[in-house]
């Protein structure tokens, strides 16, 4: 599923259909083996869960962020082209102190 699942989930999230996006990402995570790919999928999952704004999903958001961080640490240089750009800078861009949009929701859910 790889890139296709990632793209479908990304489009669903942009349309505001975060339930569909989360379902697609969870399925893609069962298939992805490359750590960089898993990192990106977990980051997208954290963002889509946070975008729902449901405080009951706080732990799920934190788990997804922790998993993304772990997978990034495990990622080597052999990465699929569609996620070769994933880096520590990308992880830092999930700025939990930002108070607007999805980042605001991430901040509120993890605070």
N, C-alpha and C positions, 0 to 999 in steps of 0.2 A: 504494500500500500504506500509506504514511504512518502515521496513527494506528493502523490495524488491526494492521500489522506490529509497531509499538511495543508495543501491548497484548498481542499474542500472545507476543512475546519476553519481556515482563515476567512474564507468567504462567508461561511455561516456566522462567524463571530462579527464580521463587519455588517451583516444584515441584522444583527441583534439577536440571532437565534443561538444563544449560548448553550442551550441544552443539546442541540444537534452538534454543535462544535465540540462540546465535552465528550459526547458519545463517539464521535469520529476519532478524536485524539486518544481516548482510552483504547479504542480498537487498534489504532496505529501503534500504540505503545506495546501491545501484545505481539506485534510483528517486527518492530524495529530492533535491530541488534547493535548497530553502531552507536557508541556512546555519544558522539556529537549529535546524531539524529535524535536519540532519546533525550538529550539535553534540550534541544529546540522544542520537541513535542511537549516536554514537561513545562517549559516556560510558557508555551501557548496555552497549555491546560491551566496553569496558575492564573494567567490573565483572563481566560474565559470564565473560570470559576469566580474570580473576583468581580468580574463585570456583572455577574448576576446580583451582586450586592447583598448576598445572604450571609449574615454573620455565622450561621450554623456551619458554613463551609470553610470557616477559618482554618481548621486543622488540615483540610484537604489542600487548601492553597499553600500552607506552610510545607506540607509534605511534598507537593509538586516542586516548590522552589528548592527545597533541600535535595530532592532527587536530581533536579537540573544541575545544581552545583556539583553533586557527586559525579554525575555523568560527564560534565565538562572536565573534571579532574582526571577522569579515566580516558578521555579522548586523546588519541594520538594524531598523527598527521594524515592517516588514511581515512578520509571522510568522503561521504557522497557529495557530489557537486552541489546539490540543493541545500546543503547545510554546512558547506566548507567555511563559511564566514562566521560561524558561531565562535565566540571568544569570550574572554573575561570582560571585555568592554561591553559586550551584549548583556552579560549578566548584570553589570553595573547599571545598564540603561533601564533595568527594571527597578526604577528608583522608588523605593518605598516611602520616601519622605515627600514626594511630589503630591500636591493636594488638588490636582485636577484630573478629570476623566477616570480612566481605568486605574491609573497609578494612584489616584486618590482612594479608590476602592481597595486596592492592594494595601495601601497605608492603613486604612481604617480596619481592614480585616486582620491585619497582622499586628496592630498596635495593642 
